[in-house]
Amino acid sequence: AVAMTGGQPHDGNLSVPIIARQLAAEGVQKIVVVNDGTGRAYERSGLPNGVPIRHRDELDDVQRELREVAGVSALIYDQTCAAEKRRRRKRGTFPDPARRVVINDRVCEGCGDCSEKSNCMSVVAVDTEFGRKRAIDQSSCNKDYSCIKGFCPSFVTIEGGQLRKGKATQAGGDAFDRLPMPTLPTTRTPWGLLVTGVGGTGVVTIGALLGMAAHLEGKGISVLDMAGLAQKGGAVWSHVRIADRQEQLYAARVAAGEANAVIGCDLVVAASDESLAKMSLGLTRVVINRDQTNTSEFVRGFAAQARSGNVQVNPDPIFPGRSMEQQIVEAVGEGRVEFLDASRLATELLGDSIATNLFMLGYAWQQGLVPLGLAAIMRAIEINGTAVAGNKAAFQWGRRTAVDPAAVLEAARPKSGLPAHHQLSTSVDEVISRRTAQLTDYQNAAYAERYARLVARVRQAEDAVAPGITLLSEAVARGYYKLLAYKDEYEVARLYTDGDFLKRVEESFDGDYRLVFHMAPPLLARKDANGHQVKRSYGPWMLKALRLLTRFKPLRGTALDPFARSAERRLDRQLIADYEATVNELVAGLDPANHEAAVELASLPEQIRGFGHVRERYHASAKQREALLLAAFRNMKAPAASGQARPRKTIAVIPG
């Protein structure tokens, strides 16, 4: 057997048919080939007799079948590495379908079923006013499309067209020319620079560019790249040492406490023990990309949550950004570290997050942390020969950010501004007023007034028991809204057709494209062997159907509502009635001793996530927790923690 990493070619002729025939010759009882269904150089006739080819969607079934086989069995999984796909597509040697996935995060319920189905790092979390939702990182997406299988109507594929180029790919020439030249550090004694980041994003390229630039200037240079086993998606460090003469460099690695500068292209890696050990109080200066990078810990956490439906046992992962930033500040001292949202800025300006590391290099150079001339760095980018114009632009925009951050922020601002639901409320009054307005749009003013009356009663009761505290009021404001604004057929239609989603798609894509919706409409969807509805794809005509459906929202819940009798809609109405009864009990029996239990009880609706059978799992877990909390509330006690709960992950986890 041959195993290689990092896209390296293996020696000799090794193919799936050869592996299968070898295994059969060695007496393996049962062999199954699994692939992604795309074309292969071999067919079933080229495999040993009786060896089937199954689709990866059947992987779980195949494994269950093989475990029942007496003797040795083998599963041959044949699929191109996701990182290798992206690399080949950039070189034009691998098919690049004109099809991209987007998520309408206003429809998304944040259930995590897409992460469970895909195990994909490109499905990222987005914090919104109405909870944590999901989005697709278009820069890292490998077009696997398995996330679409998540049972959720928020997935749309953009077929045809292409991503719009960054807002400022060619802009800024005059502004760049006017940028002041920084004072560069001396290299009479060796200058130690540590570049940290994630494999596959260009950290090693930064070291190579600096090496070439130093060579062009006739300086001594040593570059040592260090990567773990996960060369793509794992932690990477590039140790760069620069001196006037090569003979001054006795060691390639930046020693502990001897880094003059650190360029942290990823916060998680920059805050790791390996990176912190190279920093020294009062010596090291640091620039850090503070944008959050999705880690495998997040993906596994969301997937486990979706499988169990239990938010107590599998709590929402928390990115420990503040604590990591504080570790870096403590390592080098106040005033010696700068944090910037480099990934977001680079993506908005240049259209791809891969530009982030050159952006960071430009920022660090303008701050006087890189002892090499501008002309040499620009020439090194040209000699590298890859995305020359884009890399030069990224470097220059990084420089400009160091000099005039306000102008860069303005240039990177989305045309229509930050979506309203991405702007978080700062007070309980704002939470209530925004949701009151939303419920008016959802149904009507009377429906919104129903919400406002109950929340007002809770605020009055809480103020009498705990003056100045609004935890229960905010919990009810959020929880009651979530139940009242249940995402039925009418609401999903409204959230697709009110203009916000389509405007954001138009800002992100251009060319001749069409929208394809991936849904399981209750009146049209078939069911699988487990009784779960199966999603289907619907072309652009679905948008017209959704616009028409939106007009019928006044029928919601009435005798004329064709969806009202479905099990899911009945559950929606039951949840509202149960919650109102629970809140009435909380108001009547609220006491300082049971206030904590009341807050958690009122927050339970936020733990009911998803659609269909996924939502049923979350609902079942929430009901179990509700029974324990009601008992605690009635007995005037603080709630007991779930015995099986795992602590939230707030440690620095190295990506990959």
KAVEN-V944106 format. One record per residue. N is the residue number from 0. SS is DSSP state (@ for helix, = for strand, . for the rest). PHI is phi in degrees with one decimal (* if undefined). Layout:
# KAVEN-V944106
{{N:SS:PHI} {N:SS:PHI}}
This chain:
# KAVEN-V944106
{{0:.:*} {1:.:-126.1} {2:.:-126.2} {3:.:-128.2} {4:.:-126.0} {5:.:68.5} {6:.:74.1} {7:.:-76.4} {8:.:-75.5} {9:.:-96.0} {10:.:-79.8} {11:.:85.2} {12:.:-102.0} {13:.:-131.5} {14:.:-135.5} {15:@:-60.2} {16:@:-58.8} {17:@:-65.7} {18:@:-61.2} {19:@:-63.1} {20:@:-67.0} {21:@:-64.3} {22:@:-62.1} {23:@:-63.0} {24:@:-66.3} {25:.:-87.9} {26:.:93.7} {27:.:-64.7} {28:.:-68.6} {29:=:-137.1} {30:=:-126.4} {31:=:-132.2} {32:=:-99.9} {33:=:-121.7} {34:=:-143.1} {35:.:-92.0} {36:.:87.3} {37:.:-80.1} {38:.:-60.5} {39:.:-128.3} {40:.:-72.3} {41:.:-113.7} {42:.:-123.9} {43:@:-59.6} {44:@:-66.1} {45:@:-85.9} {46:.:-97.9} {47:.:-55.6} {48:.:-56.9} {49:.:89.0} {50:.:-91.3} {51:=:-86.1} {52:=:-111.9} {53:=:-114.0} {54:=:-80.2} {55:@:-61.8} {56:@:-61.6} {57:@:-96.8} {58:@:-56.4} {59:@:-64.0} {60:@:-63.4} {61:@:-61.9} {62:@:-64.3} {63:@:-66.4} {64:@:-67.1} {65:@:-68.7} {66:.:-70.1} {67:.:-90.1} {68:.:-79.7} {69:.:-74.1} {70:.:89.5} {71:.:-81.7} {72:=:-126.5} {73:=:-140.1} {74:=:-116.5} {75:=:-102.7} {76:=:-98.8} {77:=:-116.9} {78:.:-158.4} {79:.:-69.4} {80:.:-55.2} {81:@:-60.8} {82:@:-65.5} {83:@:-67.8} {84:@:-59.0} {85:@:-62.4} {86:@:-63.4} {87:@:-68.4} {88:@:-64.4} {89:@:-64.7} {90:@:-90.1} {91:.:75.2} {92:.:-110.0} {93:.:-141.9} {94:.:-54.9} {95:.:-124.5} {96:.:-61.6} {97:.:-80.4} {98:=:-147.9} {99:=:-129.5} {100:=:-98.4} {101:=:-129.8} {102:=:-119.8} {103:.:-81.0} {104:.:-71.6} {105:.:-81.2} {106:.:-84.1} {107:.:-54.5} {108:.:-104.7} {109:.:67.9} {110:.:-78.3} {111:.:86.9} {112:@:-65.2} {113:@:-66.6} {114:@:-69.4} {115:@:-65.4} {116:@:-76.5} {117:@:-109.4} {118:.:52.2} {119:.:-106.9} {120:.:-74.4} {121:.:-84.8} {122:=:-87.1} {123:=:-109.1} {124:=:-86.7} {125:=:-130.6} {126:=:-83.1} {127:=:-125.4} {128:.:-59.9} {129:.:-109.0} {130:=:112.9} {131:=:-81.5} {132:=:-114.2} {133:=:-124.9} {134:=:-145.9} {135:=:-106.0} {136:.:-78.2} {137:.:-65.2} {138:.:-70.8} {139:.:-104.7} {140:.:-60.3} {141:.:-98.4} {142:.:57.6} {143:.:-81.7} {144:.:69.8} {145:@:-69.0} {146:@:-63.6} {147:@:-61.0} {148:@:-71.2} {149:.:-56.8} {150:.:-78.2} {151:.:-162.3} {152:.:-83.5} {153:.:-85.7} {154:=:-90.1} {155:=:-133.8} {156:=:-105.0} {157:=:-96.6} {158:=:-110.0} {159:=:90.4} {160:=:68.2} {161:=:-158.5} {162:=:-63.9} {163:.:-67.6} {164:.:-69.9} {165:.:-58.2} {166:.:-63.2} {167:.:-131.4} {168:.:-57.8} {169:.:-106.4} {170:.:-85.6} {171:.:97.1} {172:@:-55.1} {173:@:-62.9} {174:@:-63.7} {175:@:-65.1} {176:@:-63.8} {177:.:-88.1} {178:.:-67.0} {179:.:-70.1} {180:.:-85.2} {181:.:-78.2} {182:.:-85.5} {183:.:-87.8} {184:.:-69.5} {185:.:-78.1} {186:.:-119.2} {187:.:-61.3} {188:.:-113.1} {189:.:-54.7} {190:=:-103.6} {191:=:-99.6} {192:=:-124.4} {193:=:-111.4} {194:=:-108.8} {195:=:-118.5} {196:=:179.3} {197:=:-113.2} {198:.:-58.3} {199:.:94.5} {200:.:-109.8} {201:.:104.5} {202:@:-63.6} {203:@:-63.8} {204:@:-62.0} {205:@:-59.5} {206:@:-60.1} {207:@:-64.9} {208:@:-64.0} {209:@:-65.9} {210:@:-62.2} {211:@:-66.7} {212:@:-61.8} {213:@:-64.4} {214:@:-61.2} {215:@:-64.2} {216:.:-89.7} {217:.:75.7} {218:.:-94.7} {219:=:-78.1} {220:=:-146.2} {221:=:-135.0} {222:=:-126.6} {223:=:-123.7} {224:=:-95.5} {225:=:-125.2} {226:=:-132.9} {227:.:-78.2} {228:.:-65.3} {229:.:-87.9} {230:.:-67.8} {231:.:-111.3} {232:.:93.4} {233:.:-97.3} {234:=:-70.9} {235:=:-134.8} {236:=:-124.9} {237:=:-116.8} {238:=:-89.9} {239:=:-119.5} {240:=:-123.5} {241:=:-125.9} {242:=:-145.7} {243:.:-61.8} {244:.:-130.2} {245:@:-61.4} {246:@:-68.8} {247:@:-77.0} {248:.:-97.7} {249:.:-92.9} {250:.:-135.3} {251:.:-84.3} {252:.:-91.9} {253:.:-70.9} {254:.:-75.2} {255:.:-58.6} {256:.:74.1} {257:.:-116.0} {258:.:-76.1} {259:.:-75.1} {260:=:-148.8} {261:=:-128.7} {262:=:-105.6} {263:=:-94.3} {264:.:-77.2} {265:.:-143.1} {266:@:-63.5} {267:@:-62.1} {268:@:-69.0} {269:@:-64.1} {270:.:-93.7} {271:.:-73.7} {272:@:-58.9} {273:@:-59.7} {274:@:-76.8} {275:@:-60.6} {276:.:-65.2} {277:.:-84.6} {278:.:-87.6} {279:.:-140.6} {280:.:-61.9} {281:.:83.6} {282:.:-106.1} {283:.:-82.1} {284:=:-111.6} {285:=:-133.8} {286:=:-122.8} {287:=:-129.2} {288:=:-81.9} {289:.:-88.1} {290:.:-59.3} {291:.:-77.2} {292:.:-101.1} {293:.:-63.1} {294:.:-113.2} {295:@:-61.7} {296:@:-62.2} {297:@:-64.6} {298:@:-61.1} {299:@:-63.7} {300:@:-64.8} {301:@:-65.4} {302:@:-65.9} {303:@:-64.0} {304:@:-63.2} {305:@:-66.4} {306:@:-66.2} {307:@:-93.3} {308:.:71.8} {309:.:-110.4} {310:.:-76.7} {311:.:-71.5} {312:.:-76.0} {313:.:-120.9} {314:.:-68.7} {315:.:-59.3} {316:.:-62.3} {317:.:-119.3} {318:.:-79.6} {319:.:-83.1} {320:@:-59.2} {321:@:-63.7} {322:@:-67.2} {323:@:-67.9} {324:@:-61.3} {325:@:-65.4} {326:@:-60.0} {327:@:-68.5} {328:@:-60.1} {329:@:-65.4} {330:@:-74.0} {331:@:-115.9} {332:.:104.2} {333:.:-60.1} {334:.:82.4} {335:.:-112.2} {336:=:-138.2} {337:=:-127.1} {338:=:-112.4} {339:=:-143.3} {340:.:-86.4} {341:@:-68.5} {342:@:-62.3} {343:@:-64.5} {344:@:-63.9} {345:@:-63.2} {346:@:-67.1} {347:@:-65.9} {348:@:-78.5} {349:@:-118.3} {350:.:85.8} {351:.:-157.3} {352:@:-69.5} {353:@:-64.6} {354:@:-77.1} {355:@:-60.1} {356:@:-68.3} {357:@:-66.6} {358:@:-59.4} {359:@:-64.4} {360:@:-62.1} {361:@:-61.6} {362:@:-62.8} {363:@:-64.4} {364:@:-63.2} {365:@:-64.6} {366:.:-85.5} {367:.:78.6} {368:.:-104.0} {369:.:-124.5} {370:.:-83.1} {371:.:-136.9} {372:.:-74.2} {373:@:-61.6} {374:@:-61.0} {375:@:-67.3} {376:@:-66.2} {377:@:-62.8} {378:@:-66.5} {379:@:-63.9} {380:@:-63.1} {381:@:-66.2} {382:@:-64.8} {383:@:-59.6} {384:.:76.9} {385:.:-112.5} {386:.:45.7} {387:@:-58.5} {388:@:-62.0} {389:@:-65.0} {390:@:-67.6} {391:@:-63.7} {392:@:-63.3} {393:@:-61.8} {394:@:-61.0} {395:@:-68.9} {396:@:-67.8} {397:@:-62.9} {398:@:-57.7} {399:@:-64.7} {400:@:-62.7} {401:@:-68.8} {402:@:-95.6} {403:.:-137.2} {404:@:-61.0} {405:@:-63.5} {406:@:-66.5} {407:@:-69.7} {408:@:-59.8} {409:@:-66.3} {410:@:-65.8} {411:@:-87.8} {412:.:-65.8} {413:.:-56.0} {414:.:-55.6} {415:.:-96.6} {416:.:79.6} {417:.:-67.9} {418:.:-53.4} {419:@:-56.8} {420:@:-76.4} {421:@:-90.0} {422:.:-94.8} {423:.:-83.7} {424:.:-67.4} {425:.:-112.6} {426:.:-152.0} {427:@:-67.3} {428:@:-62.1} {429:@:-68.1} {430:@:-55.6} {431:@:-69.6} {432:@:-65.2} {433:@:-66.5} {434:@:-75.4} {435:@:-62.7} {436:@:-65.0} {437:@:-64.0} {438:@:-69.7} {439:@:-64.0} {440:@:-68.6} {441:@:-64.1} {442:.:-133.2} {443:.:-169.7} {444:@:-64.0} {445:@:-64.5} {446:@:-64.2} {447:@:-66.2} {448:@:-66.1} {449:@:-57.8} {450:@:-63.9} {451:@:-62.8} {452:@:-64.7} {453:@:-67.2} {454:@:-62.5} {455:@:-63.8} {456:@:-61.8} {457:@:-65.6} {458:@:-61.8} {459:@:-65.7} {460:@:-66.1} {461:@:-68.2} {462:@:-63.8} {463:@:-72.2} {464:@:-91.9} {465:.:-136.3} {466:.:-56.5} {467:.:86.1} {468:.:-105.1} {469:.:-126.9} {470:@:-61.3} {471:@:-68.7} {472:@:-60.4} {473:@:-69.7} {474:@:-61.8} {475:@:-68.0} {476:@:-57.9} {477:@:-80.8} {478:@:-67.5} {479:@:-65.7} {480:@:-60.6} {481:@:-59.1} {482:@:-74.0} {483:@:-66.5} {484:.:-94.2} {485:.:-61.1} {486:.:-88.9} {487:.:-86.0} {488:@:-60.6} {489:@:-67.0} {490:@:-71.1} {491:@:-59.1} {492:@:-62.3} {493:@:-64.0} {494:@:-71.6} {495:@:-89.8} {496:@:-114.8} {497:.:-81.1} {498:.:106.2} {499:@:-64.0} {500:@:-64.0} {501:@:-64.6} {502:@:-66.0} {503:@:-68.8} {504:@:-63.7} {505:@:-64.0} {506:@:-71.8} {507:@:-96.3} {508:=:-128.7} {509:=:-138.2} {510:=:93.0} {511:=:-91.7} {512:=:-122.8} {513:=:-132.2} {514:=:-97.6} {515:=:-120.2} {516:=:-98.3} {517:=:-117.6} {518:=:-141.1} {519:.:-132.2} {520:.:-56.3} {521:.:-57.8} {522:.:-84.2} {523:.:-119.3} {524:.:-77.4} {525:.:-89.1} {526:=:-116.4} {527:.:-88.6} {528:.:-64.1} {529:.:-90.4} {530:.:82.7} {531:.:-91.8} {532:=:-64.7} {533:.:-111.0} {534:.:-72.3} {535:=:-131.8} {536:=:-98.4} {537:=:-129.5} {538:.:-73.6} {539:.:-57.5} {540:@:-61.5} {541:@:-61.9} {542:@:-63.3} {543:@:-66.6} {544:@:-64.3} {545:@:-66.7} {546:@:-62.4} {547:@:-66.7} {548:@:-62.8} {549:@:-58.3} {550:.:-66.5} {551:.:-97.7} {552:@:-61.6} {553:@:-60.4} {554:@:-78.6} {555:.:-52.5} {556:.:78.5} {557:.:-90.8} {558:.:-66.1} {559:.:-92.5} {560:.:-76.4} {561:.:-69.3} {562:.:-99.0} {563:.:-63.9} {564:.:-91.2} {565:.:-68.9} {566:@:-60.1} {567:@:-69.7} {568:@:-70.4} {569:@:-63.3} {570:@:-63.3} {571:@:-55.6} {572:@:-68.3} {573:@:-67.6} {574:@:-61.6} {575:@:-64.3} {576:@:-62.8} {577:@:-63.4} {578:@:-67.2} {579:@:-62.4} {580:@:-64.7} {581:@:-64.5} {582:@:-64.7} {583:@:-60.6} {584:@:-66.8} {585:@:-63.4} {586:@:-63.4} {587:@:-71.6} {588:@:-112.9} {589:.:-66.1} {590:.:-150.7} {591:@:-53.9} {592:@:-71.6} {593:@:-114.4} {594:@:-60.2} {595:@:-63.2} {596:@:-64.1} {597:@:-64.1} {598:@:-63.0} {599:@:-68.2} {600:@:-60.5} {601:@:-67.9} {602:@:-87.5} {603:@:-56.9} {604:@:-56.1} {605:@:-72.4} {606:@:-94.6} {607:.:-99.1} {608:.:-129.3} {609:.:92.7} {610:.:-131.8} {611:@:57.4} {612:@:-67.1} {613:@:-66.9} {614:@:-63.6} {615:@:-60.7} {616:@:-64.2} {617:@:-63.4} {618:@:-64.2} {619:@:-62.5} {620:@:-67.3} {621:@:-64.4} {622:@:-65.2} {623:@:-63.2} {624:@:-66.8} {625:@:-60.5} {626:@:-60.8} {627:@:-67.2} {628:@:-69.4} {629:@:-62.6} {630:@:-63.1} {631:@:-65.0} {632:@:-63.0} {633:@:-69.3} {634:.:-94.5} {635:.:55.5} {636:.:-125.3} {637:.:-73.7} {638:.:-68.6} {639:.:-84.8} {640:.:-71.4} {641:.:-64.2} {642:.:-62.0} {643:.:-98.9} {644:.:-65.6} {645:.:-100.3} {646:.:-64.5} {647:.:-65.8} {648:.:-77.1} {649:.:-127.5} {650:.:-99.6} {651:.:-73.1} {652:.:-106.1} {653:.:-69.9} {654:.:-56.1} {655:.:87.0}}
